[in-house]
């Protein structure tokens, strides 16, 4: 099997240990949008569940969850962190999305796709997976994400057993690149290193409502799911399929 493009074992673990705050911030607003789905016992499909950080909030709130991701390393962590969920591998934009009463995603999952056409194709497939009265709630990197980070300084974070160093670049206005080196402590106190490059596609999110309307989903683009404050340029797309 070819190596994972994104979130191999070490970076998946570092992300789980150090970057759960985004899912924690988004969860209250998403759960509020999903309350009608929970009340009728509907199914929630999570795209790009990662290590199960949002999944944990969903199952704790009483939802039936199908949690999906393309990274096997992330899926292994999700099965440990949220064992109540049905955890499956799903590779966007072309793997079929299970029919659902809600489709949710945080961590700008669609922005990891190779180009703008793939982003819109995945968003269309998410809309088409929704049943009547279904809810869509995702975040996505707008072009404004790049504008806000054009001169972003490099980033480093160190804990006792892991560290991460990130270099940012923007080869063009619709592409944001992170080159990351992760360091994890081995059982013998030595350290191992792994490197990943993540390319994120930036899109004009204002186009999303018109696209989704073609499949019967009325959507709005916003700056949060609820009361949380999201990073500049990370936009939310929240919609409902007409009954």
Order of alpha helices (4+ residues) and beta strands (2+ residues): alpha-alpha-beta-alpha-beta-alpha-beta-beta-alpha-beta-alpha-beta-beta-beta-beta-alpha-beta-beta
